[in-house]
Amino acid sequence: MARSIYIFNTHDLPHRAGEMREHQLDLKIPEPVGVDLLSVKPGEVIEVDLRLQSVDEGVLASARVMATATGECTRCLKPITWPIDENFTELYYYEIAAGKRGTKSKSGKDEEIDLEEDDLSFMVGDDIDLEPAIRDAVILNLAVNPLCTEDCPGLEEKQGQSWAYLSAEQSQTPADQRWAALKDFPLKN
């Protein structure tokens, strides 16, 4: 089985609080990252400026995620591009036995961390999995209903053409079918 592109090895980061390393990653993604209408497509690159810092509990990862998502306007179906530039910070706890781990706070008191919480991230050996954090950064940056322009008029009802591409002679208001019987009625002056 191939190793995930999102797994990053932190072996060069000493396990001493305060140690720091910076890395620049270009991740060529194998599957789309985003939502149905707008996503970073397979084969595209997600750039990650990653900063790793050793802390008492594990490794603190801070990153800037940059990419370009492509998709369709929800009103007129015109292709659009969506720039992504988002930051995340995630703490990856050192791999330890399941249960609770006691740590010292800055005040010197013993504190317990519930390591069974679902929202915690853990290291496996020296590896951290950046995929959930990167996916969240990308998806939270995308529009739910992306538009090509803020004032996109959408599609014309009968012919399915974009209102923006119709000529000036063509009516931009659909005919009301209730008045259809009167269209041939002669007008008197």
N, C-alpha and C positions, 0 to 999 in steps of 0.2 A: 504494500500500500504506500502511495506517495505521501510525502510529508506536506502538510498544509502550508500554503504560502504565508499564512497569518501567524504561524508559530515562530517566535523569535527567541534565540538562545542568549541568555544574559551571562554566560560564563566569564566574560571579561570584566564584569562588574563585581568588585569585592563586596563581601557581605558585612561591610562596616558602615554604620549610619553616616550619611553625609557624602559618600562616594557617588560620583555622577559620571555618566557617559552620554554622548549624543550620537545619533545615527540618522542617516537619510535613506529611506527605503522607497523603491519603486516597485509596487506590487501589481503584476499583470494578473488580473483576476480571471478565474476559470468559469465563474457563473455570475449572473447579474446581481448587482447590489442596489436595492431600491424598492420601488413599488411598481405595480403593473404599468402605469402610464408614463413613468419617468424613472430611469435607472442608469447606473453605470453599466455598460454592456460588457459581456465576456470579451476578453482580449484587450480591453482598455486598461490603463494604468491608474492606480490610486497612489498618489505621492504622500508619504508620511514622514514628517520631521519629528523624530522620536527622541525624547529625553528621559533617561532612566536614572533614578536616584535610589540608593540604598537607604532604607529606614529600618527601625527596629523590627517591625512586623514582616517586612518583605521588600518588594520593589515598587516604587511609585513611578508609574509611566505617565508622562504628559506628552501630548502629541498634537500636531497640526495636520489635518487631513485635507488634501486638495485633490479634486477630480472634476470631470465634466460628465454630467448625466445627459442623456438624450431621451426623447420621447415625443409625444404628440400633445398639441393643444386640446384641452377638453371640449372646446366649443367648435373649432373649425377643422381639427385634426391635422393642422399644419405641423411639420416637424419643428421641434424646438431643442435648444441646448440650455442647460442649467448649470452654472458654475457652482462648485461646492468648495467651501473654505470654512472648516469647522475645527474646533479644538475639543480635546477630551483629556480627562485626568482619571486614572484608574489605579487602585492599589491592589497589587498581586501579593497575597500572603504566601510566606514560605510553606512548602509542603511539610505537613506534620500529621501526627495521628489524629483521627477524627475525634471530635469532642470539643472541649474548651481549652484555651491556652491562656495562661496568665502572662501579662506583660506589665512593665513598669511605666507609669505615666510620667510626664515631666515633673510632677510634684513628688515623685518617688513612691506613690501609692500603687499597690497591686491592683490591676484591672483585669477583668475577664472578657474575652471576646467570644461571642457565640459563633463558632466557625461552621455551623450547620445552616446559617442563613442562606437563602437562595441568591441574594444579590452580591455575594462575595466572590472574588476571583482568586484562584490559587495557582501557584507555580507547580509544575511537574518537573522535578529536578531543577535545572536552570532555565527551563522553557516557560515562556508566557504565551498565552493565546490572545492575540490582539483582535481576532475576528469580531467578537461581540461589541467591543468598543468602537471599532471602525465602522461596522454596520450601523450602530446607533448614531454615530456622528453623521454618516451619509444620509440615512433615512430621516432623521430629525431636521435636516437642512432642506429637504425636498418639499415642494408644494403638494398638497393633497389634490387640488384641481389646477394643474399647471395651465397657464394661458400664454399664447405667443405675444400678446400685448394686453395691457390692463383693460383696454376698451375693445377687445376682439368682439365683432358683431355675431360671430357664429356662422352656421350654415343656413342657406335659403331652404325653406321647407319643401318645395316640390322637386326641384332639380338637384338638391344636395350640393350646390356650389356655395363657396364661401361668399358671404355678403361683401366682403372686402374686395373681391375680384369681379363683381358684377358691374356692367357698364352703367353709366349715369341714366340712360334711357330706361333701364329696367327698374321696375318698382321695388322699393325696399320694404314695402309693406305687403304681406300676403293678402290676396283677395279673400273677402269674407264670403263664404259659400251661401250664406243666407240671402245675399243680394244678387246671386248669379242669374236668376230669372229676369231681372230688370236690365241686364247689361245691353240687350238689343232693343230696348224700349226707346222709341224716338223722343228726343228732347224738344220741347216747344220753347220758343223765345218770347 
